[in-house]
Structure formats: C-alpha cells, structure tokens
Amino acid sequence: MWDRWQKGESLQEIAQLFDRNHSSVERILAEAGGIRRAQHCRSRVALTLHEREEISRAVVRGQSIRSIATRLRRAPSTISREIKRNGGPECYRGSDADQAAWDRSRRPKSCKLAKNRTLARIVAGKLQLLWSPEQIAGWLKRAYPDDENYQVSHETIYRSLFIQARGALKKELLQYLRRTRVMRRSRHHTQKTDDHGRITGTVSISERPATVKDRAVPGHWEGDLLFGKGNSHIVTLVERYTRYVMLVKIASKDSETVINALIKNAQKLPQELYRSLTWDRGKEMADHKRFTLATDIKVYFCDPHNPWQRGTNENTNGLLRQYFPKGTDLSVYSQAKLNAVARKLNNRPRKTLNYETPAEKFSQSVASTG
C-alpha cells in the first residue's frame, strides 16, 4: 500500500488492489499524514538476540562477566550493563532483554520544532506569508548560518504539519500550504496535461536560441492562461532567468482580447527585458503574428502535449493556486489586486535562486540594462 502511495497512485487504485473501499485505505494513510514511517531497525553495534541468549545461558552456568565478554568479543562493561539493565543475574532472560531493548528504542523522539518554540513561531509566521517549507528551510540557513538551533529541514516542517502527534505546529497552518490537502502526496502524483486546441503558423520551441534554454540572459518569458470559475481567466507571465511574475487581467480568452492585453503589458518593459515569449498551442495565441509585429517580440510554441517545455510557467501557475484556488471567479479581481498578488509571489525566496527573491534578481537585471 505504501509503495503504491509513494509512486503516486490514487486511493481508488490502491483500494481496488486490496478489494477494499478507498475510505479504508485513506484512514490508514491519514493516521500518518500520508508520510511513510521509517522502518524500525536495530543498530549494527547493538547486542543481538543470539548474543543475549548466550549471555543468559552463561549466567545460569555461573560464568564470569569477563569470560562471557571474551567469548562474544564484546567489552566487559557492555555485558555488565546489559545484565544490570535487565534484572541482574538472578532474573536475566535473553528473549525478555531483547524485547525490552526493542521497546526502549521505540521511545518517541522529541521534534526540533517542539523543543525550540521560538523556531516554531518563526516557521509558523513564514507559513502564514505563504512561504513553502522548502523556502523557509532555505531562508533559515541564510538568516542563521552559524546557529543550527535555528535551522530545520523542510521535511521536518512537513512532518510536523501532517503528523499532529508531534505537537510542534498547529493543524490550522495546513491551509497556508500550496496544496491544501490533509495528507502529503507523492511528487509522482498525477499532473496537468495539455489539451488546448491547435493553431497554425507557429515557430517551434526547437528553434529557440540556446541562450534561452540555458537561462543565460534575462528577457525571455513563458506565458499561459490561468482558468477560473465561470469561464474567467488571467494571463500569467514568468521570466525564465529571474522567475519574476506578471499577471494580466483579461475580459475573455478570445485571441483578440489576449493579444491586445499582451501588447499593452509588453510596453511596460524595455526591449532588453522582453526578448521572447514561449506559449503552448492554445487558440488564444492564434493572432501571435500581430503581437510580434507590434512589439518585435518573438513567440515560440511548445510541441503538442508537452507543457513541461514551459515548466517554469507551469510551476508558477501551481504557486498561484494558493492565491486563486480552483473554482475561484477570477473576473472579480482588478489589475491592482493582481499586481499585489504578483508582488507577494515575487518577494518569496526561491530555492532555484539560492533563496534570493525574483524581485531582487529582476531589480538587478533592470539596473544592468539601465
């Protein structure tokens, strides 16, 4: 069950394998927050059951601790502590001692966030700013480079959220995660597919210069439409080099409306910071030649059914779902509100930028062009 869950299979698929209802599988997985517990194993230096049985028989025969240690190639102090810890020579039994050692090793370990409440409050505050656990962990390393007491891994943050028994972070903080689910899902879980219509007269992404693919210089953007309730949409644009995001309000997704909005938006930036645009094959870009003619910006198109070719934008749309969950009516948002959301996203540290923010990187690009 856990193997298939980690591979990204759905609850329904797993349940069918065991001829069970999916709610039965969900209950078992939810107890651990969807996070597989580490396999409990014995330390390679610990006494084995066989060794403990040898100690038990030797004690009954009245052999000395030193002779037992010599036979087992262990330190006399190890044998002495083992016997004293488990009732002394009169009560020592190998199987009972082995089970007791196993039980002691299972004692709950205190979580770092539970021990350091100041660190927990810092993490909680950043979660409320919609920072991801990975962004928080990376920022902590930069903010406290010489103090490991104020550094924590993103995995520890996730586990503290999804496994409430740890008592470190409140369950209410789950609502601030990018994906507001009650269990952690595998990164292999189902992903979005590209099912847009086809357009003609496109320039393939294969003809895009190598400097664009390598993110060697700023000024190359990826774009898409973010869909909302009631056939509402917004244009999402992200710069490949800096991951800087711009959002554009549109009244509808017809090609004329989208192209007019893109032309108006492009006029806000210097030519050095807007050299090309990569899009999928959605019909909203059918009039792409008019956009290029008006802006002198080249447009490249992904291959059919290959949205990963503009993966920076796909990832950005995922981030934006924190602010615009599926089922949100996007038409109610003004351009000013969209700009405010973009600012929030651009001021979040990014792992791929060594935990600098897109706003910082973009400002550096603007300064260099000036």
C-alpha positions in Angstrom: 0.0 0.0 0.0 2.7 2.5 1.0 4.8 1.5 -2.1 1.9 2.4 -4.4 1.1 5.6 -2.5 4.7 6.8 -2.9 4.5 6.0 -6.6 1.6 8.4 -6.9 -1.3 6.0 -7.3 -4.8 7.2 -6.3 -6.7 6.0 -3.2 -9.2 4.3 -5.6 -6.5 2.4 -7.4 -4.9 1.2 -4.2 -8.2 0.2 -2.7 -9.1 -1.9 -5.8 -5.9 -3.8 -5.4 -6.9 -4.9 -1.9 -10.6 -5.2 -2.7 -11.4 -2.5 -0.2 -13.3 0.8 -0.2 -11.0 3.8 -0.7 -12.0 5.3 2.6 -10.4 2.3 4.4 -7.1 3.0 2.7 -7.4 6.7 3.3 -8.0 6.1 7.1 -4.8 4.1 7.4 -2.7 6.6 5.4 -4.2 9.6 7.2 -3.1 8.4 10.6 0.5 9.1 9.5 -0.4 12.2 7.5 0.4 10.3 4.2 4.0 10.1 5.3 5.5 6.6 5.4 7.1 5.9 8.8 10.8 5.0 8.7 11.4 1.2 9.0 12.4 0.4 12.6 15.8 -1.3 12.5 18.4 -2.3 15.1 21.8 -0.6 15.3 24.6 -2.7 13.9 26.6 -2.4 17.1 23.7 -3.4 19.4 23.6 -6.8 21.0 21.6 -9.4 19.0 19.0 -11.9 20.3 21.5 -14.7 19.8 24.1 -12.9 21.9 21.6 -12.2 24.6 20.6 -15.9 24.7 24.4 -16.8 25.0 24.6 -14.4 27.9 21.6 -15.9 29.6 23.0 -19.5 29.3 26.4 -18.3 30.6 24.9 -16.6 33.6 23.0 -19.7 34.5 26.2 -21.7 34.3 27.8 -19.1 36.6 30.5 -17.9 34.2 32.1 -14.5 34.9 31.3 -11.4 33.0 34.9 -11.2 31.6 34.7 -14.7 30.2 31.3 -14.0 28.6 32.7 -10.8 27.1 35.8 -12.7 25.7 33.6 -15.4 24.1 31.3 -12.8 22.5 34.1 -10.4 21.6 32.4 -7.6 23.5 33.7 -5.2 26.2 33.1 -6.5 29.8 31.3 -3.2 30.5 28.8 -3.9 27.7 28.0 -7.3 29.3 27.8 -5.9 32.8 25.4 -3.1 31.8 23.2 -5.5 29.8 22.8 -7.8 32.8 22.2 -5.0 35.3 19.7 -3.2 33.0 17.6 -6.4 32.7 17.1 -7.6 36.3 20.6 -8.8 37.3 22.0 -12.4 37.2 19.0 -13.9 39.0 16.3 -12.5 36.6 18.2 -12.1 33.3 16.5 -13.8 30.3 17.7 -13.4 26.7 14.4 -13.1 25.0 12.9 -10.7 27.6 16.0 -8.5 27.4 15.9 -8.4 23.6 12.3 -7.3 23.7 12.9 -4.7 26.3 15.8 -3.2 24.2 13.5 -3.1 21.1 10.8 -1.3 23.1 13.2 1.2 24.5 14.4 2.1 21.0 10.9 2.9 20.0 10.5 5.7 22.5 9.2 8.9 20.9 11.9 11.3 19.8 11.2 15.0 20.5 10.8 17.0 17.3 13.2 20.0 16.9 10.3 22.4 16.4 8.6 21.1 19.6 11.8 21.7 21.6 12.5 25.1 20.1 9.3 27.1 20.4 10.9 30.3 19.1 11.9 28.5 15.9 8.4 27.1 15.7 6.9 30.6 15.9 9.3 31.8 13.1 8.2 28.9 10.9 4.5 29.4 11.6 4.9 33.1 10.7 6.5 32.3 7.3 3.9 29.7 6.6 1.2 32.4 7.1 3.1 34.5 4.5 2.5 31.6 2.1 6.2 30.5 2.0 6.7 26.9 1.3 8.5 24.6 3.8 11.5 24.4 1.4 11.6 28.2 1.1 11.5 28.5 4.9 14.3 26.0 5.4 16.5 27.7 2.8 15.9 31.1 4.2 16.7 29.9 7.8 20.1 28.7 6.5 20.8 32.2 5.1 19.4 34.1 8.1 21.2 31.9 10.8 24.2 30.4 9.0 26.1 29.8 12.3 23.3 28.6 14.5 22.0 25.1 13.8 19.4 25.6 16.6 17.5 27.9 14.2 17.9 25.7 11.1 15.4 23.0 10.2 14.8 20.8 7.1 11.7 21.2 5.0 10.9 17.6 5.7 10.7 18.2 9.4 8.2 21.1 8.8 6.1 18.9 6.6 6.1 16.1 9.1 5.2 18.5 12.0 2.2 19.7 10.0 0.9 16.4 8.7 1.7 14.3 11.9 -0.1 16.2 14.6 1.1 13.9 17.3 4.5 15.7 17.2 2.8 18.7 18.8 5.0 21.3 17.1 2.9 23.1 14.6 -0.9 23.6 14.7 -3.1 21.8 12.1 -4.6 25.2 11.1 -1.3 26.0 9.4 -2.1 23.4 6.7 -4.3 25.9 5.0 -1.3 28.0 4.1 0.5 25.2 2.2 0.5 25.4 -1.6 -1.6 22.2 -1.8 -4.3 22.3 0.9 -4.7 18.6 1.4 -4.8 16.7 4.7 -2.2 14.1 3.6 1.1 14.5 1.9 1.1 13.3 -1.7 3.9 11.9 -3.7 5.6 14.2 -6.2 4.8 11.5 -8.8 1.0 12.1 -8.4 -1.0 12.9 -11.5 0.0 16.2 -13.2 -1.7 18.6 -15.6 -1.8 17.6 -19.2 -2.0 20.0 -22.2 -5.3 19.7 -24.0 -5.6 23.0 -25.7 -6.6 23.4 -29.3 -4.2 23.7 -32.3 -3.1 26.8 -34.1 -1.0 27.2 -37.3 1.9 29.3 -38.4 3.9 28.7 -35.2 7.6 28.8 -34.6 8.6 25.6 -32.7 10.4 25.8 -29.4 13.2 23.8 -31.1 14.2 26.9 -33.0 14.5 28.9 -29.8 18.1 30.1 -29.2 20.3 28.1 -26.8 20.7 31.1 -24.6 17.0 31.0 -23.8 17.1 27.3 -22.9 20.2 27.8 -20.7 18.7 30.8 -18.9 21.9 32.6 -19.7 20.4 36.1 -20.1 17.2 37.8 -18.8 14.3 38.8 -21.0 12.8 35.5 -22.1 9.3 34.8 -20.8 6.8 32.0 -20.6 3.1 32.5 -20.6 -0.2 30.8 -20.1 -3.8 31.3 -19.0 -4.9 30.5 -15.5 -8.5 29.3 -15.6 -11.2 30.2 -13.0 -14.9 29.8 -12.4 -17.5 30.9 -15.0 -15.0 30.9 -17.9 -12.9 33.5 -16.2 -9.1 33.8 -16.9 -6.0 35.8 -16.2 -2.7 35.8 -18.2 0.3 34.6 -16.2 3.8 35.5 -17.4 7.1 34.5 -15.8 10.6 35.4 -16.7 12.9 32.4 -17.1 16.1 33.9 -15.7 14.7 35.7 -12.6 11.4 33.8 -12.2 9.7 37.2 -12.0 5.9 37.0 -12.4 3.5 39.4 -14.0 -0.3 38.9 -14.0 -2.6 40.5 -16.6 -6.4 40.9 -16.3 -8.4 39.9 -19.4 -12.2 40.1 -20.0 -12.2 36.9 -22.1 -9.8 34.4 -23.7 -10.5 35.1 -27.4 -7.3 35.8 -29.3 -8.0 39.5 -30.0 -8.5 40.2 -26.3 -5.5 38.2 -25.1 -3.2 39.7 -27.8 -4.3 43.3 -27.0 -3.6 42.7 -23.3 -0.1 41.2 -24.0 0.8 44.1 -26.3 -0.2 46.6 -23.6 1.7 44.7 -21.0 4.8 44.4 -23.1 5.1 48.2 -23.5 5.8 48.5 -19.8 9.2 46.8 -20.1 12.4 47.8 -22.0 13.2 45.7 -25.0 16.2 44.2 -23.3 13.9 42.6 -20.7 11.3 41.3 -23.1 13.0 39.4 -26.0 10.8 36.4 -26.5 7.7 34.7 -25.3 7.1 30.9 -25.1 3.5 29.6 -25.1 1.6 26.4 -25.5 -0.6 25.8 -28.5 -3.8 27.4 -27.1 -6.1 29.1 -29.5 -5.8 32.3 -27.6 -2.5 32.8 -29.3 -3.9 32.3 -32.9 -3.1 36.0 -33.6 0.5 35.7 -32.4 1.9 37.3 -35.5 0.1 40.6 -34.7 1.8 40.5 -31.2 5.2 40.1 -32.8 4.6 42.8 -35.3 3.5 45.3 -32.6 6.2 44.5 -30.1 9.1 43.0 -32.0 9.0 40.1 -29.5 9.4 36.6 -31.0 6.9 33.9 -29.9 7.9 30.3 -29.7 5.4 27.4 -29.2 5.8 24.1 -27.3 5.3 20.8 -29.1 1.8 19.4 -28.8 1.0 17.8 -25.5 4.4 18.9 -23.9 3.5 21.5 -21.3 6.7 20.7 -19.4 8.6 22.6 -22.2 7.4 25.7 -20.4 7.8 24.2 -17.0 8.7 27.5 -15.2 5.2 28.8 -16.1 3.6 25.5 -15.2 5.2 25.7 -11.7 4.2 29.3 -11.3 0.6 28.5 -12.1 0.8 25.9 -9.3 2.1 28.6 -6.9 -0.7 31.0 -7.9 -3.3 28.4 -6.9 -2.6 29.4 -3.3 -4.0 32.8 -4.1 -6.6 31.7 -6.7 -7.8 28.2 -5.7 -9.7 26.2 -8.4 -13.3 27.3 -8.6 -12.4 31.0 -7.9 -14.1 33.6 -10.1 -11.1 35.4 -11.5 -13.2 38.2 -13.1 -13.7 39.9 -9.8 -10.0 40.7 -9.4 -8.9 44.2 -10.5 -5.5 44.7 -12.2 -4.3 46.4 -9.0 -5.2 43.3 -7.0 -3.4 41.0 -9.5 -0.4 43.3 -9.2 -0.5 42.9 -5.4 -0.6 39.1 -5.7 2.4 39.2 -8.1 4.4 41.3 -5.6 3.8 38.7 -2.9 5.0 35.9 -5.1 8.0 37.9 -6.3 9.0 38.6 -2.7 9.1 34.9 -1.7 12.6 33.4 -1.7 13.2 30.7 -4.3 15.4 27.6 -3.9 16.5 27.8 -7.6 17.7 31.4 -7.0 19.8 30.3 -3.9 16.9 31.7 -1.8 17.0 35.2 -3.3 13.7 36.6 -4.4 12.6 37.1 -8.0 12.1 40.8 -7.2 15.8 41.1 -6.1 17.0 39.3 -9.3 14.8 41.3 -11.6 15.9 44.6 -10.0 19.5 43.6 -10.7 18.5 43.0 -14.3 16.8 46.3 -14.6 19.8 48.1 -13.1 22.2 46.3 -15.6 20.1 47.4 -18.6 20.0 51.0 -17.3 
